[in-house]
Amino acid sequence: MNRQILKATLLAVALGLSAATNLPAQAAALRWAAQNDILTLDPHSQDHNTSNTIGAHIYEGLTRLDAKYQVEPSLATKWTYLTPTQVRFELRQGVKFHDGSAFTADDLLFSFERIRQPLGTKQTYVSGIKEIKKINSHSVDLILEAPTPMLLTNLSNFSIMSKAWASKNKAENISDYKSKDENFASRNAMGTGPYKLVGWQPDQKVSMVANKDWWDSNKGNVTELSYLPIKSAPTRVAALLSGDVDIVTDLPPADFLKLKEEGKVKLIEGPEVRTIFFVMDQGSDELRDSSVKGKNPFKDHRVREALNLALDREAIKRSIMRGLSVPAALMIPPGVNGYDAALDAPLKPDVERARKLLAEAGYPQGFEVPLNCPNNRYVNDEQICQAAVAMWAKIGVKVRLITLPFVTHSQTFQRFESPFYMLGWGISTYDALYGMQAWGHTRTSGADGNFNFGKVSDAKLDALIQQIKFEPEVAKRNAQIRAALLRLRDEHLFIPLHHQVRPWAMKPGVETLHRSNDQFEGRFTSIK
């Protein structure tokens, strides 16, 4: 099934690209809907896919991914390896920020220092860069800690801000998102990208217009772009069918077959490079709000294995996801470098063995623990959590479900207030390192472990991740990735549930590229 899904994606990309090269020239407005709102407009604050997707319309990096997910020049026109650890980047000349000011090396240096601030969660994208040296106004050298295989791909997600704009608006520093602090950059944006921000009305709409002075040219005709967060799945689908929105990029599985049969809208099928999983607090000496006092059950391998064994992933796929999921044992999905289908066979549900493992660990009657779950972020997130709670009850683990909108859910676990929570992780770089470094490495003050809010700390995994970061030989690096994925799987450091399959639905007159990273792009889109 995985191979069929991947083939469908490649076909969708090929068909979409073919259409995109012959788009009509007339200007058009497009309304795009999905279930969750952005968290912030600050391009260096939150590594959240919807926020990143909106931000990528406004801000740009030195590189970007083309229609086939290959690295191509963006704000840099070329790069030359002077040595394995010194890379000369020539910056694109004549680029203007949306306020008309010129883009220069000073903006790059400012953005580099800003994205590395500890209050943000996007340091991963500049991992391996020791410093950036200005050569002149449009030339810089990146000095690396060691040869960094993912450098060019990572830089596509490193957004460049205007130093003058940030200074003028007192937004030189990232605000403390988890404490609900904000600054000017939290609700305003000004980049060099293909679209300019008109405004953001939280939970209602993000409005953008095409940047007529953009250095590049759009492949489509969308001159006004509106993003509409519509939490209710029936309401999103009804809005598409009534013509109130033009495209929905998170079509509910329950509606997919029905819409396919009716044929009233266009569907693009394909996977998403995102894995849905549960995170356990493995670092605290005592679990917050648990019935167990004085110790932490999640520190015990047997408890983690029992929780894995209790889940019937095929039942969730069949009854909740309507077939639109790939049950997972690995923490990375198909389509990502390092993925191996042979390793991705989930444990078969085994309630008796799970109960035995809990008894061996000292919990023959189970225990109680809260579970935090979003209700507007991933496909059927709340229903999945409800099903998981019922499955864990069969082995004596009584889980108190707490469902919240993702904006609150995210702030809660980033304050380390969630001992057990659901998370989904999309691999925007298409390489396993991106996820493992963020949530699998022991938490540090830098990029390593910057999204590790479960306090996972495994010395063997850390050592492998450090090797993967800098290993230049492809075969050797892939072997290290394999070893790290097996360590994650066999130690049950997380509870992977499934890899999402993400069909998009749109009006017949919409032409766009399905993106397996779930990042809709206006520049590849046309509407009649």
BELZI-V969146 format. One record per residue. RES is the residue in one letter. D_CENTER is the distance of its C-alpha to the mean C-alpha in whole Angstrom. Layout:
# BELZI-V969146
res=RES d_center=D_CENTER
res=RES d_center=D_CENTER
This chain:
# BELZI-V969146
res=M d_center=23
res=N d_center=20
res=R d_center=22
res=Q d_center=23
res=I d_center=20
res=L d_center=19
res=K d_center=22
res=A d_center=21
res=T d_center=18
res=L d_center=20
res=L d_center=23
res=A d_center=21
res=V d_center=20
res=A d_center=24
res=L d_center=25
res=G d_center=23
res=L d_center=23
res=S d_center=27
res=A d_center=27
res=A d_center=25
res=T d_center=28
res=N d_center=31
res=L d_center=29
res=P d_center=32
res=A d_center=32
res=Q d_center=33
res=A d_center=31
res=A d_center=29
res=A d_center=27
res=L d_center=24
res=R d_center=22
res=W d_center=19
res=A d_center=18
res=A d_center=15
res=Q d_center=15
res=N d_center=13
res=D d_center=14
res=I d_center=12
res=L d_center=13
res=T d_center=14
res=L d_center=15
res=D d_center=16
res=P d_center=14
res=H d_center=14
res=S d_center=13
res=Q d_center=10
res=D d_center=7
res=H d_center=6
res=N d_center=4
res=T d_center=8
res=S d_center=9
res=N d_center=8
res=T d_center=9
res=I d_center=13
res=G d_center=13
res=A d_center=13
res=H d_center=16
res=I d_center=18
res=Y d_center=17
res=E d_center=17
res=G d_center=17
res=L d_center=20
res=T d_center=18
res=R d_center=16
res=L d_center=15
res=D d_center=18
res=A d_center=18
res=K d_center=18
res=Y d_center=15
res=Q d_center=18
res=V d_center=18
res=E d_center=21
res=P d_center=22
res=S d_center=21
res=L d_center=23
res=A d_center=24
res=T d_center=27
res=K d_center=27
res=W d_center=27
res=T d_center=29
res=Y d_center=29
res=L d_center=33
res=T d_center=32
res=P d_center=29
res=T d_center=28
res=Q d_center=29
res=V d_center=27
res=R d_center=29
res=F d_center=27
res=E d_center=29
res=L d_center=27
res=R d_center=28
res=Q d_center=31
res=G d_center=32
res=V d_center=28
res=K d_center=28
res=F d_center=26
res=H d_center=26
res=D d_center=29
res=G d_center=31
res=S d_center=31
res=A d_center=31
res=F d_center=28
res=T d_center=29
res=A d_center=28
res=D d_center=29
res=D d_center=25
res=L d_center=23
res=L d_center=25
res=F d_center=25
res=S d_center=21
res=F d_center=21
res=E d_center=22
res=R d_center=20
res=I d_center=17
res=R d_center=18
res=Q d_center=20
res=P d_center=19
res=L d_center=18
res=G d_center=15
res=T d_center=12
res=K d_center=11
res=Q d_center=14
res=T d_center=12
res=Y d_center=12
res=V d_center=16
res=S d_center=17
res=G d_center=20
res=I d_center=22
res=K d_center=25
res=E d_center=26
res=I d_center=26
res=K d_center=30
res=K d_center=31
res=I d_center=34
res=N d_center=34
res=S d_center=33
res=H d_center=31
res=S d_center=31
res=V d_center=29
res=D d_center=29
res=L d_center=26
res=I d_center=27
res=L d_center=25
res=E d_center=26
res=A d_center=26
res=P d_center=25
res=T d_center=21
res=P d_center=20
res=M d_center=17
res=L d_center=18
res=L d_center=18
res=T d_center=15
res=N d_center=13
res=L d_center=15
res=S d_center=14
res=N d_center=11
res=F d_center=14
res=S d_center=15
res=I d_center=19
res=M d_center=21
res=S d_center=25
res=K d_center=26
res=A d_center=29
res=W d_center=27
res=A d_center=25
res=S d_center=29
res=K d_center=31
res=N d_center=28
res=K d_center=28
res=A d_center=24
res=E d_center=25
res=N d_center=23
res=I d_center=20
res=S d_center=21
res=D d_center=20
res=Y d_center=17
res=K d_center=18
res=S d_center=22
res=K d_center=21
res=D d_center=22
res=E d_center=22
res=N d_center=23
res=F d_center=24
res=A d_center=21
res=S d_center=19
res=R d_center=20
res=N d_center=22
res=A d_center=20
res=M d_center=22
res=G d_center=21
res=T d_center=22
res=G d_center=20
res=P d_center=21
res=Y d_center=21
res=K d_center=23
res=L d_center=22
res=V d_center=25
res=G d_center=23
res=W d_center=21
res=Q d_center=23
res=P d_center=20
res=D d_center=20
res=Q d_center=22
res=K d_center=21
res=V d_center=19
res=S d_center=22
res=M d_center=22
res=V d_center=25
res=A d_center=25
res=N d_center=26
res=K d_center=29
res=D d_center=29
res=W d_center=26
res=W d_center=27
res=D d_center=26
res=S d_center=26
res=N d_center=24
res=K d_center=25
res=G d_center=25
res=N d_center=27
res=V d_center=25
res=T d_center=26
res=E d_center=25
res=L d_center=22
res=S d_center=21
res=Y d_center=18
res=L d_center=19
res=P d_center=17
res=I d_center=19
res=K d_center=19
res=S d_center=21
res=A d_center=21
res=P d_center=25
res=T d_center=25
res=R d_center=22
res=V d_center=24
res=A d_center=27
res=A d_center=26
res=L d_center=25
res=L d_center=28
res=S d_center=30
res=G d_center=29
res=D d_center=27
res=V d_center=24
res=D d_center=24
res=I d_center=20
res=V d_center=18
res=T d_center=15
res=D d_center=14
res=L d_center=18
res=P d_center=19
res=P d_center=20
res=A d_center=24
res=D d_center=24
res=F d_center=23
res=L d_center=26
res=K d_center=28
res=L d_center=27
res=K d_center=27
res=E d_center=31
res=E d_center=32
res=G d_center=31
res=K d_center=31
res=V d_center=27
res=K d_center=25
res=L d_center=23
res=I d_center=20
res=E d_center=19
res=G d_center=17
res=P d_center=14
res=E d_center=10
res=V d_center=9
res=R d_center=7
res=T d_center=10
res=I d_center=11
res=F d_center=13
res=F d_center=15
res=V d_center=16
res=M d_center=19
res=D d_center=21
res=Q d_center=23
res=G d_center=24
res=S d_center=26
res=D d_center=30
res=E d_center=30
res=L d_center=27
res=R d_center=27
res=D d_center=29
res=S d_center=30
res=S d_center=33
res=V d_center=33
res=K d_center=35
res=G d_center=35
res=K d_center=33
res=N d_center=29
res=P d_center=29
res=F d_center=25
res=K d_center=27
res=D d_center=29
res=H d_center=28
res=R d_center=30
res=V d_center=28
res=R d_center=25
res=E d_center=26
res=A d_center=28
res=L d_center=25
res=N d_center=23
res=L d_center=27
res=A d_center=27
res=L d_center=24
res=D d_center=25
res=R d_center=22
res=E d_center=24
res=A d_center=26
res=I d_center=22
res=K d_center=21
res=R d_center=25
res=S d_center=26
res=I d_center=22
res=M d_center=20
res=R d_center=23
res=G d_center=22
res=L d_center=19
res=S d_center=17
res=V d_center=18
res=P d_center=19
res=A d_center=17
res=A d_center=19
res=L d_center=16
res=M d_center=13
res=I d_center=12
res=P d_center=12
res=P d_center=15
res=G d_center=14
res=V d_center=13
res=N d_center=16
res=G d_center=17
res=Y d_center=17
res=D d_center=20
res=A d_center=21
res=A d_center=24
res=L d_center=23
res=D d_center=20
res=A d_center=23
res=P d_center=23
res=L d_center=26
res=K d_center=28
res=P d_center=28
res=D d_center=31
res=V d_center=33
res=E d_center=36
res=R d_center=34
res=A d_center=32
res=R d_center=34
res=K d_center=36
res=L d_center=34
res=L d_center=33
res=A d_center=37
res=E d_center=37
res=A d_center=35
res=G d_center=37
res=Y d_center=36
res=P d_center=38
res=Q d_center=37
res=G d_center=34
res=F d_center=32
res=E d_center=30
res=V d_center=27
res=P d_center=25
res=L d_center=21
res=N d_center=19
res=C d_center=17
res=P d_center=15
res=N d_center=17
res=N d_center=15
res=R d_center=11
res=Y d_center=11
res=V d_center=14
res=N d_center=17
res=D d_center=15
res=E d_center=19
res=Q d_center=21
res=I d_center=19
res=C d_center=20
res=Q d_center=23
res=A d_center=24
res=A d_center=23
res=V d_center=25
res=A d_center=28
res=M d_center=27
res=W d_center=27
res=A d_center=30
res=K d_center=32
res=I d_center=32
res=G d_center=33
res=V d_center=30
res=K d_center=30
res=V d_center=27
res=R d_center=27
res=L d_center=24
res=I d_center=22
res=T d_center=20
res=L d_center=19
res=P d_center=17
res=F d_center=13
res=V d_center=14
res=T d_center=17
res=H d_center=15
res=S d_center=13
res=Q d_center=16
res=T d_center=18
res=F d_center=16
res=Q d_center=16
res=R d_center=20
res=F d_center=20
res=E d_center=22
res=S d_center=20
res=P d_center=22
res=F d_center=20
res=Y d_center=16
res=M d_center=14
res=L d_center=10
res=G d_center=7
res=W d_center=5
res=G d_center=4
res=I d_center=6
res=S d_center=6
res=T d_center=10
res=Y d_center=11
res=D d_center=13
res=A d_center=13
res=L d_center=13
res=Y d_center=10
res=G d_center=9
res=M d_center=13
res=Q d_center=14
res=A d_center=11
res=W d_center=12
res=G d_center=15
res=H d_center=17
res=T d_center=20
res=R d_center=19
res=T d_center=20
res=S d_center=21
res=G d_center=19
res=A d_center=16
res=D d_center=17
res=G d_center=15
res=N d_center=14
res=F d_center=11
res=N d_center=14
res=F d_center=16
res=G d_center=17
res=K d_center=20
res=V d_center=19
res=S d_center=22
res=D d_center=23
res=A d_center=25
res=K d_center=25
res=L d_center=22
res=D d_center=21
res=A d_center=24
res=L d_center=22
res=I d_center=19
res=Q d_center=22
res=Q d_center=23
res=I d_center=20
res=K d_center=19
res=F d_center=23
res=E d_center=24
res=P d_center=25
res=E d_center=27
res=V d_center=24
res=A d_center=26
res=K d_center=27
res=R d_center=23
res=N d_center=22
res=A d_center=24
res=Q d_center=23
res=I d_center=19
res=R d_center=21
res=A d_center=23
res=A d_center=20
res=L d_center=19
res=L d_center=22
res=R d_center=22
res=L d_center=19
res=R d_center=20
res=D d_center=24
res=E d_center=24
res=H d_center=22
res=L d_center=20
res=F d_center=17
res=I d_center=18
res=P d_center=16
res=L d_center=16
res=H d_center=15
res=H d_center=13
res=Q d_center=12
res=V d_center=14
res=R d_center=14
res=P d_center=17
res=W d_center=17
res=A d_center=21
res=M d_center=23
res=K d_center=26
res=P d_center=28
res=G d_center=29
res=V d_center=25
res=E d_center=24
res=T d_center=20
res=L d_center=18
res=H d_center=16
res=R d_center=13
res=S d_center=11
res=N d_center=8
res=D d_center=8
res=Q d_center=9
res=F d_center=13
res=E d_center=15
res=G d_center=18
res=R d_center=20
res=F d_center=20
res=T d_center=21
res=S d_center=25
res=I d_center=27
res=K d_center=30
